[in-house]
Amino acid sequence: MSPIGKWISLFFNQKKLTQNFNRIFAPDTRPTPSEMNDFWRVLSYNNGNKVFHLLIRYMEERRTYRARWVGGLQQTKIPLRLIDGLFDPISGKHMLERYKVLVPNPDTIGLENCGHFPLIEMPEAVYRYYIDFRQKLNSA
């Protein structure tokens, strides 16, 4: 986010991506070297790795729009279920617990041994909990 972000992003490479992913994936769900090659190919396509510094701007948007976004979660009449990886140091167990405090009648699923990317780390579990959620809605 700093003015030198553009220059720092020039040094971001597959090795750094792997180090970062190893911190946010649960140990048992970390990508294989082959999967890391795939992630890097996708992220670096068309020099996409050179614009990472622009993507972090969502941090400022979170501050700017917090009341609006949290209010939307609190006031919606649409059924919600949060499925979250508890191992995630960015938005894991602590975020799930905060969600429970802020959102009325929270429907949450905390996945043990799952990090930042539940859809990648535990796709079968996410699918199962999603189908369960849909079935509960259909039977109500």
Secondary structure, DSSP 8 states (H G I E B T S, - for coil): --TTHHHHHTT--HHHHHHHHHHHS-GGG---HHHHHHHHHHHHGGGGGGGHHHHTTHHHHHHHHHHHHHHHHHH--S---EEEETT-TTTSHHHHHHHHHHSSS--EEEETT--S-HHHH-HHHHHHHHHHHHHHHHH-
